[in-house]
Amino acid sequence: MSGQAHDPFFRPIGEHVADDAIQTDPNADPPKMVEEIESLCLRCQNNGITRLLMTYIPYFKEVLVASFSCDHCGERNNEIQSAGQIQERGCVYTVHVVDSSDLDRQIVKSEWCTLNIPELQIEIPPKRGQLTTIEGVISDTLRDLELDQPLRKHMAPEAYEKIEVLCSKLREILGEEAPAAPGEDAAGSSSAAEGSNGLKSHGPVGSTSTSRQNRNFAPFSLRLDDPSGNSFVEFTGAIQGRGTTDNKWTKREYPRSRAQNEALGLAGPADASARAGSSAASAAATSKKVASAAEAEAHAMSHGFTEGESDFNNEEIYTFEGTCSSCNSALDTMMKKVNIPYFKDILIMSTNCDACGYRDNEVKSGAAISDKGRKITLKVEDAEDLTRDILKSESAGFSIPEIDLHLSPGTLGGRFTTLEGLLQQVYDELSERVLMRGDSSASSDKSAFESFLGKLKSVMSAEACPFTVILDDPLASSYLQNPYAPDVDPQMSVEEYERTWDQNEDLGLNDINVDNYMNEEDAAEAKALNEGPESAAAIKRKAEEAAEGEGRPAPPSEAGDDVKA
């Protein structure tokens, strides 16, 4: 993107400054970096000045920066709007803030972007665009929350206490102290009032604090979700790397839903006639499918379905009532059977709590336990291989030897996603558990984990190709897509092996008996025979003693005993 020519009206700020520096004629009017427009101040109803700057952010896009200031009342604000086109895909930026230097990262937040801080349970809905820093976002949030706190203290004490707890966490991040109560300290009140109307509440870009080195706050993560794709969070490291060298920064793109396209104005709402036509078309298509049941059955058989099974058998969704593990509210868990071609049936379960927003999904095998385990090895050659579908069951282990990544069975549970999506989930889990520990971990351990996360990011971006992905499942319930199916994939090898006794014991298979059911006496005798001849003889003696006590004849001897006699 750096080599692409951009609009001459949208130039980087450095070029504007360079033009100002090379001006030779002192009598000529200096070039204007910004356009100034007189506009109305909505606070005091006097005229203020709005300054507009058309600029280009390298490796990002063209933006329009607007800043308003009023000399009469001191009101000022700034806004940023994207001057480019809406991107083809939405984007999600995630930044893990672990020390005070991360607060200086610049943020370009469009009017469609939702900002979320999960650790503080803060979500800022889409509103006007902003060019600020992470510290500026925290400062603006604190200012807005503190605005009505004196009123809440008397009108809603419970809400006041909860918001005050959140405000104390925000002040801890900013290195500020709680403002003094009215009448408590005149000087403190004056300084607090001055701070509330000064630079603190507006979050200027690149602002610094003298006490920043002494700040100590709990690490948190900041997420920007923008369906238009026009938001941005600054990353560290080489610009050519596009953030791959920054272990605290990730970017993920996703296709927009129809509702998001309608919100962006890219698609109109479907009217009643269109919905009726769609319903009629779907009904006609369904009747056509039913009419050609024989063809559907033949098609299903060719894609790995069992005899008597078709696509219609996998369309039913089951719902189970349950309890949310987060807030104990009642919720529904939905389950659906899905057939993976050339593999087997799986069960996809989804849980969504409407009370607290907790969401979870899991994948389980819907077929019988295989007699042998299966080990799948894939040689990843390029980024195209990262788009392969992968089903990782609960019993499967996942490893990439080149970066020393080894996930034991049970990690992440069951997942049905792409290989890139699975690596992203691994990165999110490790970054939250490692980077978010703050000062509780040793510096050497933290640097080692950051180095490992850097290797993992290079694998996620396909920069470390080629590398090897190993999926080892003793139950053979995992799957890795073969785009050449039913032919052999030259990059993938599948190896079946006999499970060891320890693996069967861990899976609970050693104690399963579904062929020959026995009563307790027969089971104890069979167990004794398996343990050795001494235990069998002891059971035989006990049986003879029990028979003599009850007056019954002793049990017959084995053939070997008759021969000895």
N, C-alpha and C positions, 0 to 999 in steps of 0.2 A: 504493500500500500504506500510505502514511502516513495517509490519510484513513480507513482501516478501523479499526473498533473491535476491541480485543483483549481477551482474558480478563482480568477484574479481578484474578485471582490472579497473573497474570504482568504485572508493571508494569516500565517502565524504571527503571534504578537511580537516575536523577535524581529520579523521583517519590518513591522511598523516602527519599532525602536531604531532599527538600522537606518531607515529613511530619515528619521528625525535627526540622527547623529551626523549624517553626511551633508546636511543642508549647509550651503556655502554663502548664500546671500543673506546678510543679517537684516536687510530691509524688507525682505519678502515675508509674507505671512507664513507662520509655521504650519506644516501639514497636520491635518486633523486626524488623530487616531480614532476618535469617536464622533458620532453625530449627537448634537445636543438639541433637545426639543423641550420647549416650555409646556408643562402639563399641570393639571390640578392636583393638589394634595387633598386626599380624602379625609385627612385628620383635622386640618385647620381651615380647609376651604380656601387656602391661598395657593399661589402658583409656585411650583417647584421645577426642578430640572430633571429630565429623563435623558440619560446617556445610553446610546446604542453602539455596540461594537460587534462588527461582523468579523469573525476570526475562524481559524482552522486549527483544530487540535491534531497534531501529528499522530499517525497511526490510529486515528479515530474518525472524525467527520467534521463537517462544517456546523458551527453553532452561532446563535445570535444571543449575545449577552446584553441584558438591559438592567440599568441601575438607576434608581430614583432617590433623590435627596431634596429635602425641604429646609431652607435656611430659617424659616419662621418658627417651626415647632421641633425641628430636629428629626423628623420622621425620615427613615430611609429603608429601602429594601432592594433586593436584587432578584433577578429571574433569568433563566436560561431556556432557550427554545432551540429545538433541532431545526437546522436549515436544510438538512438533507432529506432523503427519502426514508420511508419506513422499511426496515429490514425484512428479509424473507422469513426469518425465524425470530422468536423471542429469545431472551437470554436471562440467565440467573448468575449473578456474581456473589461469591461468598468470600469474606475476609475474616480471618481469625485475628482479633486484636489482643495481643498478649503483653505489650509494653507501651510506654508513652510515645515511642517513635511511630507506632502504627496510627496514632491519632492524626498525623499530618497527611495521611493519604487523601488525595483530592477525589471528589465524587462529582460526577455529572449525572444528575437525576432528572429524567424527563417528566413531563406531566402525566405519563401513563405508568410510571414506576411505583411499585409498592416496596417500602423499606421495612425490614423486620429484624428485630433483635430478640431471638428466642429466649436467651438467658434472663432478660429483663421483662419478657412478655410485652414488648413494645412493637406495635405495628402502625406504620404511618401510611395511610391510604394515598392513592394518586391525587396529586394536587399540582400546583404550579412547579415549573422546572427550577432547578437549583444548581449552582456551581459553588461548592463549599468543600469542607473537609469532614472527616469523621468527627473530629472535635466540634466542628460547627453544628453538625446534626445533633450531637448530644446536648450542646449548649442551647440550641433552639428548643429542643424538647423540654429541657429543664425550665426554660423561661415560660413556655406555654403551660406547663403543669403548675408552676408557682403562681401564675397570674390570679387564679381564683381560690387559692388555698385559704386566705383569711376568711372568705365567705363560707367555704366548706367547713371550716373549724366550728362554726356556730350552727350552720344549717344541716350538715351531714357529717357528724363526727366520725362515723365508721369509714366513710369514703376518704375523709381527711387523713386518717391514720394510715390507710393503705397507700394512698398517693404519697404521703410523707416518707414511707419506707422506700418507695421507688425513687423519690427525689434525693434521699440520702445516698443511694447507690450511684446516681448520676453525679452528685457533688464529689463523691469519692473518686470517680473517673476524672473529673475536671480539676481535682485538687482544690476545691473550694470548701468553705465552711458554711454552715446553716445561717441564714440571715437572722439578726436579732429581732425579737418580738417588739412591737410598737410600745414605746415608753420605757423599754428596758435599758436601752443605751442610745442616747441621742446621736452620738458620733457613729456608732455602728449602724443605726438606722439610716443616717445620711449616706454613709458609704455604700450600704446595701442598695439604697434607692439609686445612687449614682451608677452602681454596677448594673442594675437592672435596665437602665436606659443607655448604657454605654456599649462598648464593643463586644462585651461578653455575650450578650443575648443574640447577636447577629452572626456569629461564627465566621469571621473574615477568613478568606483563603490564606493559608500559610501563617496563621497566627501562632505565637509561641507564648510560653509561660516561664517565668523565672524559676518556679518551683517544680518544673516538669521532672527533673531527675529524681526528685524525692517522692514521686507519686507511686503508690502501691495499690492496685485495684485488682479485682477478680477478672480474669480473662473472659472475653465474650466474643461472639461471632455476629457479623453484620451481613445481611443478605439483601440484595437488590433484585427484584423480579420485574422485568420490563417486557411486556409482550411486543412492544414496538422495536425492541433491540437497539434503542438509541440512548441507553444509559451506559455508564462506564465507571470503574473504580481503578484508581492508580495501582500499578504493580511495581515492584522493585526488581532490580537486576537489568540485564541487557534488554534494550528495546526490541532487538531482532528476535529475541526468544519469545515475545508475546506472552510473558508471564509464566513460562514453563519453569523458570529458575526460581520463582517466588513460591516457597512452600506454604505460605499463609494465604495465598490467593488462588481461587479457582473460578473458571467460567464454564457454564454449560448452556448449550443452545437447545431449543425444543420447538416443535411445530405448534403453531397457534390453534386453539379451538375455534369453532364457529362463533361462540359467544364473544371471544376476544376480537375476532375479525369484525364483528358487528360493532363492538365498542370503539374500535379504531376507525370505523367508517369504511372498511374495505369490503364489507358485505352487508346487504340490506336484510332486515328481518323477513323471515318467510311469512307470506300472507296466508289467509285461510284457503284460498283456491290452490295455492302451491302445495300446502299440506294435504289437502284433499286429493290432489292429483298424485302426490307421493304415496298416500295410503292406498289409492286404487292400484297404482303400479305395483306396490309391494304385495297386495292381495292377489293380483294377477300372476305375479312371479311365484307366489307360494302355491297357488293352484296348479301352475305349470309343473312345479317341482313334485307335487303330490301325484299328478297325472303320470309323471315319468319316474315312478318309484323304482322300477326295475333298473333304469339307468343310474339312479342315485345309489342303489345298492351296489351295482358294479363299480361305480366310481369310488365308493367307500372302501370296497374290498381291495382296490388297487392302491389305496393310500394307507394301508396298514390296519384297517378296522377288522375286527373279528367277524365271523360269520353271523348274519342276522342283525348286525349293527350298522347304523348309517349316521349321517350328519344330524338327523333329527333327534337322535338319542342324547346328544350332547348340548341341547339347547335349554334344558330345564335348569333353573337356578333354585337352589334350596336355601331356606332362611331359618336360622336358629336363634332363639332368644338367649341373651347372655348378659353379663355385667362388665362394665368398663373397668379395666385394671388401673386406670388413672384416677377416675373420680367416682367409681362405684355406681354410675348411672346405668339404667337399662339401655341396652342397644341390641342390634341385630347383626349377626354374622352371616354373610352370604357365601355360598359354596357352589361351585360349578365344575362339572367334569369336562375336560378338554382332551382331545386325542391329538398327539403329536405324530405326524406322519413318519413312518419307518421307525417308530419307537414304541410307546405304550400310552395308556391313559394316565392323566394326572388330575389332581384336585386342587383348584385355586380357591383359596379362602380369603375373604376381605372383611375387615372390621372398620367401622367408622362411627365415632361417637359424636352426636349432634350437640351434646352438652359442653364438652371441653375441647373438641376438635381432635381428639386422639385418633390416629389412623394406623392401621397395620395390615399387612398382607403376607400370606405364606403359601407355599406350594408343597404338596405332599403327593406321594405316589399312590395311584389308584389301582395298581395291578398287583399280582402275586409277587412274593419275594423270589428273586432269582436264585438259581442253584449256585452260581458263581459270581464273583465280583468282577468289576470292569474298570480298567484304567485307560483313560483317553489322553493322548498326548498330541498337542497341536503346535506346529511351528508357525508362528506369526511372522509373516513376511512384510506386510504393509498395513496401512490404516484400514483397508477394506476388510481385513480379517477381524478387526475389532467390532464389526457390525454383525457378526454371527450370533444367532440366538443360542443361549445357554440356559440349561436347567440344572441348578445346583441343589441337590436334595440335602436334608439335614444330616445325613450320614456321610456326605462326601467331603473329602479334603481337597484343597485348592492350593497350588504352589506355582511359583515362577522362580526357578533356580538361579537365573542370571542376576536377580536383585535380592536373593535370599528372602523371598516372601513365601511363607508357609502358613496356611490356615488349617487348623485342626478341624475334624468333623464336628458339626454343630455350630460353628461360627457363622453368623449372619442368618442362620436358619435356612429354610428353603426359599430359593429365589428363582424366578423365571424372567430373564431380562436378556440384554446383549452382553457380550464380553466387555465392551467399554462401560456399560452401565454397572456391571459387577465390580470392575476396577474402581469406578467412581464411588460406589458404596463402601468399598474397602478404604479408600482414601478419606472419605468423610468420617468413618468410624475412628480411624487411627488419628486423624488430625484433631478431632474433638477430645479424644482420650489423652493425647500426648501434649499437643500445643496448648490445650486449655487448662493444664495443671499449674501453669504459672511458675512461681518460685518453689513449689513443693518438690520439684525434681532437680537432680544434680545437673550442673551445666554441661558436663561431658555426656551424660545420657541424653539430654535435650538436643545437643548438637548432633549426636549420632542418629537420633530419630529424625531430625530435620534433614540430614543427608539422605536417609532412607526414603523420606517422603519426596525428596527431589528426584531420586531414581524412579519412584513409582509414578510421578508426574511425567517423566520422560517416556515411560512405558505407555501411559494413557494417551499421550499425544503421538505415539508410534515413532518417536525419535530414536528409541533404543532398539529398533528392529535390526536383525531378527532376534526373537526371544521365544522361549518355550513355555507353554501353558500345560500343566498337568492336572487332570481332574480324576481323582482316585475315589471310587465309590464301592465299598464292599457289598452293597446291596444292588448294584447295577441299576440304580434309579435315577442317575444323572444323564444328561444329554448335551451334546455339542453339535450344532448344526453342520451338516455336510451338504454344501451347495451342489455337489455332483451326484447326490443320491438318485437312484440306487447304485451308481458306480462308486468306485473307491476314490477317496480324497487323497491326492498325493502328499498333502501337508499334514494329514492326520493319521494316527495309528491307534487302533483299538486292541487292547489286550485283555483277555479274560483269564482269571486265575481262581484257584481254589482258596476259599477263606481258611484262615488258621483257626485253631481252637479258641484262642484269645479273642479274635474278632467275633466269632459266633457267641462267645460268652458276653462280650460287651453289648452285642445286639440282642441278647436274650434268646438266641436260637437254640442253645444247647438243651434247654429245659422244655422245648416245645415238642409235643407228641400228638400228631394229628392222624396217625395211621392205625395203631393198635392201642386201644384204650384198655387199661388194667385197673383192678381194684387195688386197695392199699397193700394187701398182703402180697399179691403178685408183683406189684411195683417194688416193694421192699426186697423180695427175693431176687428179682432181676437186678436190682442195684447191688445186692450183695454178690451176685455171681460176677458182675462186672468189676467189682472191687478186688476179688481174689478168692481162692478156694477156702481160706480160713474163715472168712465171713459166711460163705455158703454152708460150711459145716456147722457153724454156730447156729444159724437159722434152722438147720435140720434138727439139731438137738433140742432146740426150743419147741419145735413142732411135735417131736416125739414126747417130750415131757407134758405138753398140753394135752396130747391125745391120751396118755396114761392117766392123767388126773381126771379126765371126763369119762373114762371107761371105753373110749373108742379105740379101734385098732390103729397101730402106728402106720404112718404113711409108707408106701412101698419104697424100697431102696432103688437107687439108680442102677442102670445096667452095669456100670463099672463095679459097683459094690457086689452084685451077684457073681460076677466073674471072680472077684477076689475070694468070696466065700467058697 
